């Protein structure tokens, strides 16, 4: 069916026809105008009677629907700031490792000989180095630090260059490092090289999702993370031999952040998320908070992860 433009009044009528209760007509119109009907409707499915019956559960209000939208915004901001911390940490660690081993000028640290020399990796190495050089050219002029170094020293050390590189580029950079450099970096995180190779792209994907205010709470990543000790410690149930939470859902991101954030940062992350969940629970009337947690992939005892100091 062809999609056509709908006025705010028509949008509200559609919602009412689906069984949504509108208690404040003018407020609802203002929210739809400011927040976008299409984006708000990304949250409606959790209030449907069933997967087949796409009408709202009786007594569902627009305020309750909007509370999920705002909840997602709040936790998105929480995750975003923590992923930015991980991104900054990774850039700092990478630049230190490579500068220490290969020098601080572009001609030194961007020399293809400093990376994985496997013939199967050669094209990826050359392509990625070109992408890095392109980002330096495009983004370098927009940052005072890069302009300062170019003007005063005539070169850009890697610890400055990483500022203008995307997290996606940095995450791919890890995959083309020599084995000894990967091992050194992985030892800092106390995580295996294989796990880091998987974690960084997942984090970069979530970083971009958060930056663009995409729907987060029911997002499923394309990659699943391997089983961790935390799946077992939290007694996450299994179905067909696979853990039902913490694999490709938002809780999987929590488990990744558990491994790459410092303990104090991670504790604050969980406390802030728990606070937002409690706030949302007080606003929900027609669905239980457990339905939201299930959609997020959170086990009911998710806060117990704070007691797992191993």
For each residue, the residues with C-beta under 8 A, 3 or more apart:
1:
2:
3:
4:
5:
6: 10 11 14 37
7: 10 11
8: 11 12 29 32 33
9: 12 13 29
10: 6 7 13 14
11: 6 7 8 14 15 32 37
12: 8 9 15 16 22 25 28 29 32
13: 9 10 16 17
14: 6 10 11 17 18
15: 11 12 18 20 22 62
16: 12 13 19 20 21 22
17: 13 14
18: 14 15 54 55 56
19: 16 55 56 57 58 60
20: 15 16 47 56 60 61 62 65
21: 16 59 60 61 62
22: 12 15 16 25 28 61 62
23: 61 62 63
24: 27 28
25: 12 22 28 29
26: 29 30
27: 24 30 31
28: 12 22 24 25 31 32 62
29: 8 9 12 25 26 32 33
30: 26 27 33 34
31: 27 28 34 35 40 62 66
32: 8 11 12 28 29 35 36 37 40
33: 8 29 30
34: 30 31
35: 31 32 39 40 69
36: 32 39 40
37: 6 11 32 40 41
38: 41 42
39: 35 36 42 69 213 215
40: 31 32 35 36 37 43 44 65 66 69
41: 37 38 44
42: 38 39 215
43: 40 46 47 65 68 69 72 215
44: 40 41 47 48 56 65
45: 48 54
46: 43 68 218 287 291 292 295
47: 20 43 44 56 57 60 64 65 286 287
48: 44 45 51 53 54 55 56 57
49: 53 54 55 56 57
50: 53
51: 48
52:
53: 48 49 50
54: 18 45 48 49
55: 18 19 48 49
56: 18 19 20 44 47 48 49 60
57: 19 47 48 49 60 286 287
58: 19 286
59: 21 285 286
60: 19 20 21 47 56 57 64 65 286
61: 20 21 22 23 64 65 285
62: 15 20 21 22 23 28 31 65 66
63: 23 66 67 283
64: 47 60 61 67 68 283 284 285 286
65: 20 40 43 44 47 60 61 62 68 69
66: 31 40 62 63 69 70
67: 63 64 70 71 280 283 284
68: 43 46 64 65 71 72 217 280 292
69: 35 39 40 43 65 66 72 73
70: 66 67 73 74
71: 67 68 74 75 217 276 277 279 280 292
72: 43 68 69 75 76 215 216 217
73: 69 70 76 77 213
74: 70 71 77 78 276 279
75: 71 72 78 79 216 217 273 276
76: 72 73 79 80 210 213 216
77: 73 74 80 81 210
78: 74 75 81 82 269 272 273 276
79: 75 76 82 83 206 210 216 253 257 269
80: 76 77 83 84 207 210 211
81: 77 78 84 85
82: 78 79 85 86 257 261 265 269
83: 79 80 86 87 167 203 206 207 210 257
84: 80 81 87 88 207
85: 81 82 88 89 261 265
86: 82 83 89 90 203 257 260 261
87: 83 84 90 91 167 170 203 204 207
88: 84 85 91 92
89: 85 86 92 93 260
90: 86 87 93 94 167 170 171 174 200
91: 87 88 94 95 162 163 165 170
92: 88 89 95 96 159 162
93: 89 90 96 97 185 188
94: 90 91 97 98 158 162 170 173 174 185
95: 91 92 98 99 157 158 159 161 162
96: 92 93 99 100 159
97: 93 94 100 101 181 184 185
98: 94 95 101 102 109 114 158 177 181
99: 95 96 102 103 104 109 157 158 159
100: 96 97
101: 97 98 114 181
102: 98 99 108 109 111 114
103: 99 108 109
104: 99 108 109 155 157 158 159
105: 108 109 155 157
106: 109 110 133 136 155 156 161
107: 110 111
108: 102 103 104 105 111 114
109: 98 99 102 103 104 105 106 114 158
110: 106 107 114 129 132 133
111: 102 107 108 114
112: 115 125 126 129
113: 117
114: 98 101 102 108 109 110 111 178
115: 112 121 125 129 176 177 178
116: 121 125 176 177 178 179
117: 113 121 122 178
118: 121 122
119: 122
120:
121: 115 116 117 118 124 125 176
122: 117 118 119 125 126
123: 126 127
124: 121 127 128 172 175 176
125: 112 115 116 121 122 128 129 176
126: 112 122 123 129 130
127: 123 124 130 131
128: 124 125 131 132 169 172 173 176
129: 110 112 115 125 126 132 133
130: 126 127 133 134
131: 127 128 134 135 169
132: 110 128 129 135 136 161 165 169 173
133: 106 110 129 130 136 137
134: 130 131 137 138
135: 131 132 138 139 164 165 166 169
136: 106 132 133 139 140 146 156 161 164 165
137: 133 134 140
138: 134 135 141
139: 135 136 142 143 146 164 165
140: 136 137 143 146 147 150 156 161 164
141: 138 146 147
142: 139 164
143: 139 140 146 147 163 164
144: 147 148
145: 148 149 160 163
146: 136 139 140 141 143 149 150 156 160 161 163 164
147: 140 141 143 144 150 151
148: 144 145 151 152
149: 145 146 152 153 155 156 157 160
150: 140 146 147 153 154 155 156
151: 147 148
152: 148 149
153: 149 150
154: 150
155: 104 105 106 149 150
156: 106 136 140 146 149 150 160 161
157: 95 99 104 105 149 160 161
158: 94 95 98 99 104 109 161 162
159: 92 95 96 99 104 162
160: 145 146 149 156 157 163
161: 95 106 132 136 140 146 156 157 158 164 165
162: 91 92 94 95 158 159 165 170
163: 91 143 145 146 160
164: 135 136 139 140 142 143 146 161
165: 91 132 135 136 139 161 162 169 170 173
166: 135 169 170 204
167: 83 87 90 170 171 200 203 204 207 208
168: 171 172 201 204 208
169: 128 131 132 135 165 166 172 173
170: 87 90 91 94 162 165 166 167 173 174 200 204
171: 90 167 168 174 175 200 201 203 204
172: 124 128 168 169 175 176 201
173: 94 128 132 165 169 170 176 177
174: 90 94 170 171 177 182 185 196 197 200
175: 124 171 172 197
176: 115 116 121 124 125 128 172 173
177: 98 115 116 173 174 181 182 185
178: 114 115 116 117 181 182
179: 116 182 183 193
180: 183 184
181: 97 98 101 177 178 184 185
182: 174 177 178 179 185 186 193 196
183: 179 180 186 187 193
184: 97 180 181 187 188
185: 93 94 97 174 177 181 182 188 189 196
186: 182 183 189 190 191 192 193 196
187: 183 184 190
188: 93 184 185
189: 185 186 196 259 260
190: 186 187
191: 186 195 196 199 259 260
192: 186 195 196
193: 179 182 183 186 196 197
194: 197 198
195: 191 192 198 199 225 226 259
196: 174 182 185 186 189 191 192 193 199 200
197: 174 175 193 194 200 201
198: 194 195 201 202 223 225 226
199: 191 195 196 202 203 225 256 259 260
200: 90 167 170 171 174 196 197 203 204
201: 168 171 172 197 198 204 205 223
202: 198 199 205 206 221 223 225 252 253 256
203: 83 86 87 167 171 199 200 206 207 253 256 260
204: 87 166 167 168 170 171 200 201 207 208
205: 201 202 208 209 221 222
206: 79 83 202 203 209 210 219 221 253
207: 80 83 84 87 167 203 204 210 211
208: 167 168 204 205 211 212
209: 205 206 212 214 216 219
210: 76 77 79 80 83 206 207 213 214 216
211: 80 207 208
212: 208 209
213: 39 73 76 210
214: 209 210 219
215: 39 42 43 72 218 219
216: 72 75 76 79 209 210 219 250
217: 68 71 72 75 250 292 295 296
218: 46 215 250 295 296
219: 206 209 214 215 216 249 250
220: 248 249
221: 202 205 206 224 248 249 252 253
222: 205 248
223: 198 201 202 248
224: 221 247 248 252
225: 195 198 199 202 228 246 247 248 252 255 256
226: 195 198
227: 231 232 243
228: 225 231 246 255 259
229: 232 233 308 310
230: 233 234 246 255 258 305 308
231: 227 228 234 236 243 245 246 255
232: 227 229 235 236
233: 229 230 304 305 308 310
234: 230 231 246 299 301 302 304 305 308
235: 232 299 301
236: 231 232 243 244 245 246 299
237: 243 244 245
238: 241 242 243 244
239: 242 244
240:
241: 238
242: 238 239 247
243: 227 231 236 237 238 246 247
244: 236 237 238 239
245: 231 236 237 249 251 297 298 299
246: 225 228 230 231 234 236 243 249 251 252 254 255 297 299
247: 224 225 242 243 252 297
248: 220 221 222 223 224 225 252 297
249: 219 220 221 245 246 252 253 296 297
250: 216 217 218 219 253 254 296 297 298
251: 245 246 254 255 296 297 298 299 302
252: 202 221 224 225 246 247 248 249 255 256 297
253: 79 202 203 206 221 249 250 256 257
254: 246 250 251 257 258 269 270 273 298 302 305
255: 225 228 230 231 246 251 252 258 259 305
256: 199 202 203 225 252 253 259 260
257: 79 82 83 86 253 254 260 261 266 269
258: 230 254 255 261 266 305
259: 189 191 195 199 228 255 256
260: 86 89 189 191 199 203 256 257
261: 82 85 86 257 258 265 266 269
262: 265 266
263: 266 267 309
264: 267 268
265: 82 85 261 262 268 269
266: 257 258 261 262 263 269 270
267: 263 264 270 271 306
268: 264 265 271 272
269: 78 79 82 254 257 261 265 266 272 273
270: 254 266 267 273 274 302 303 305 306
271: 267 268 274 275
272: 78 268 269 275 276
273: 75 78 254 269 270 276 277
274: 270 271 277 278 303
275: 271 272 278 279
276: 71 74 75 78 272 273 279 280
277: 71 273 274 280 281 289 292 293
278: 274 275 281 282
279: 71 74 275 276 282 283
280: 67 68 71 276 277 283 284 289 292
281: 277 278 284 289
282: 278 279
283: 63 64 67 279 280
284: 64 67 280 281 287 288 289 292
285: 59 61 64
286: 47 57 58 59 60 64
287: 46 47 57 284 291 292
288: 284 291
289: 277 280 281 284 292 293
290: 293 294 300
291: 46 287 288 294 295
292: 46 68 71 217 277 280 284 287 289 295 296
293: 277 289 290 296 298 299 300 302
294: 290 291 297 298
295: 46 217 218 291 292
296: 217 218 249 250 251 292 293
297: 245 246 247 248 249 250 251 252 294
298: 245 250 251 254 293 294 302
299: 234 235 236 245 246 251 293 302
300: 290 293
301: 234 235 304
302: 234 251 254 270 293 298 299 305
303: 270 274 306
304: 233 234 301 307 308
305: 230 233 234 254 255 258 270 302 308
306: 267 270 303
307: 304
308: 229 230 233 234 304 305
309: 263
310: 229 233
